Amino acid sequence: MREDVLKVLEMVRPGLQADGGDVELVDVTEEGVVKVKLKGACGSCPMSTMTLKMGIERAMKENIPGVKEVQQV
């Protein structure tokens, strides 16, 4: 599943980088929880929760059936 998660992160990364941010994969648990770290402008943006849930998590769930949640660490 980790490889699939990395592929999805590569899909969403250009949008984050366009706003001066980025995302780093920290862990993928057996329970389907993806842990990421938002970097750059995304790390301190007040909209980062929306970016995480409505952007990254939605893309993960649409493309990888085993993903249950995306958490920021």
Short mmCIF file of the C-alpha atoms (twelve columns), coordinates in Angstrom:
data_MODEL
# 
_entry.id   MODEL 
# 
loop_
_atom_site.group_PDB 
_atom_site.id 
_atom_site.type_symbol 
_atom_site.label_atom_id 
_atom_site.label_alt_id 
_atom_site.label_comp_id 
_atom_site.label_asym_id 
_atom_site.label_seq_id 
_atom_site.Cartn_x 
_atom_site.Cartn_y 
_atom_site.Cartn_z 
_atom_site.pdbx_PDB_model_num 
ATOM 1  C CA . MET A 1  0.000   0.000  0.000  1 
ATOM 2  C CA . ARG A 2  2.933   2.343  0.689  1 
ATOM 3  C CA . GLU A 3  3.814   2.524  -3.011 1 
ATOM 4  C CA . ASP A 4  0.221   3.444  -3.898 1 
ATOM 5  C CA . VAL A 5  0.242   6.167  -1.239 1 
ATOM 6  C CA . LEU A 6  3.445   7.611  -2.669 1 
ATOM 7  C CA . LYS A 7  1.876   7.675  -6.150 1 
ATOM 8  C CA . VAL A 8  -1.140  9.625  -4.875 1 
ATOM 9  C CA . LEU A 9  1.122   12.055 -3.028 1 
ATOM 10 C CA . GLU A 10 2.939   12.688 -6.303 1 
ATOM 11 C CA . MET A 11 -0.446  13.521 -7.870 1 
ATOM 12 C CA . VAL A 12 -1.366  16.113 -5.226 1 
ATOM 13 C CA . ARG A 13 2.148   17.496 -4.683 1 
ATOM 14 C CA . PRO A 14 2.152   19.994 -7.619 1 
ATOM 15 C CA . GLY A 15 -0.859  21.809 -6.144 1 
ATOM 16 C CA . LEU A 16 0.824   22.090 -2.771 1 
ATOM 17 C CA . GLN A 17 4.119   23.220 -4.274 1 
ATOM 18 C CA . ALA A 18 2.335   25.891 -6.303 1 
ATOM 19 C CA . ASP A 19 1.341   27.476 -2.990 1 
ATOM 20 C CA . GLY A 20 4.824   27.158 -1.482 1 
ATOM 21 C CA . GLY A 21 4.224   23.945 0.442  1 
ATOM 22 C CA . ASP A 22 4.840   20.236 0.229  1 
ATOM 23 C CA . VAL A 23 3.894   16.940 1.876  1 
ATOM 24 C CA . GLU A 24 6.086   14.181 3.286  1 
ATOM 25 C CA . LEU A 25 4.973   10.621 3.968  1 
ATOM 26 C CA . VAL A 26 5.746   9.581  7.542  1 
ATOM 27 C CA . ASP A 27 3.993   6.215  7.904  1 
ATOM 28 C CA . VAL A 28 1.280   3.913  6.593  1 
ATOM 29 C CA . THR A 29 -0.251  1.675  9.256  1 
ATOM 30 C CA . GLU A 30 -1.758  -1.772 8.748  1 
ATOM 31 C CA . GLU A 31 -5.106  -0.281 9.771  1 
ATOM 32 C CA . GLY A 32 -5.093  2.023  6.720  1 
ATOM 33 C CA . VAL A 33 -4.036  5.235  8.460  1 
ATOM 34 C CA . VAL A 34 -1.672  7.395  6.404  1 
ATOM 35 C CA . LYS A 35 0.493   9.774  8.432  1 
ATOM 36 C CA . VAL A 36 1.941   12.775 6.642  1 
ATOM 37 C CA . LYS A 37 3.800   15.947 7.495  1 
ATOM 38 C CA . LEU A 38 2.840   19.162 5.734  1 
ATOM 39 C CA . LYS A 39 5.894   21.289 5.001  1 
ATOM 40 C CA . GLY A 40 6.689   24.819 3.932  1 
ATOM 41 C CA . ALA A 41 3.720   27.159 3.638  1 
ATOM 42 C CA . CYS A 42 1.329   24.246 4.148  1 
ATOM 43 C CA . GLY A 43 2.739   23.530 7.593  1 
ATOM 44 C CA . SER A 44 1.658   26.885 8.987  1 
ATOM 45 C CA . CYS A 45 -1.372  27.658 6.832  1 
ATOM 46 C CA . PRO A 46 -4.679  28.077 8.661  1 
ATOM 47 C CA . MET A 47 -6.350  26.075 5.871  1 
ATOM 48 C CA . SER A 48 -4.010  23.091 6.300  1 
ATOM 49 C CA . THR A 49 -6.718  20.942 7.902  1 
ATOM 50 C CA . MET A 50 -8.957  21.465 4.885  1 
ATOM 51 C CA . THR A 51 -6.044  20.730 2.540  1 
ATOM 52 C CA . LEU A 52 -5.360  17.551 4.471  1 
ATOM 53 C CA . LYS A 53 -8.932  16.249 4.663  1 
ATOM 54 C CA . MET A 54 -10.561 17.576 1.481  1 
ATOM 55 C CA . GLY A 55 -7.492  17.305 -0.725 1 
ATOM 56 C CA . ILE A 56 -5.021  14.653 0.332  1 
ATOM 57 C CA . GLU A 57 -7.384  12.332 2.241  1 
ATOM 58 C CA . ARG A 58 -10.052 12.458 -0.454 1 
ATOM 59 C CA . ALA A 59 -7.513  11.634 -3.164 1 
ATOM 60 C CA . MET A 60 -6.166  8.753  -1.075 1 
ATOM 61 C CA . LYS A 61 -9.602  7.258  -0.430 1 
ATOM 62 C CA . GLU A 62 -10.621 7.595  -4.097 1 
ATOM 63 C CA . ASN A 63 -7.501  5.849  -5.371 1 
ATOM 64 C CA . ILE A 64 -6.622  3.363  -2.608 1 
ATOM 65 C CA . PRO A 65 -9.491  1.288  -1.163 1 
ATOM 66 C CA . GLY A 66 -7.572  0.364  2.033  1 
ATOM 67 C CA . VAL A 67 -7.028  3.939  3.233  1 
ATOM 68 C CA . LYS A 68 -9.275  4.834  6.169  1 
ATOM 69 C CA . GLU A 69 -7.827  8.192  7.270  1 
ATOM 70 C CA . VAL A 70 -4.995  10.639 6.692  1 
ATOM 71 C CA . GLN A 71 -3.446  12.233 9.770  1 
ATOM 72 C CA . GLN A 72 -1.015  15.103 10.096 1 
ATOM 73 C CA . VAL A 73 1.919   14.476 12.428 1 
# 
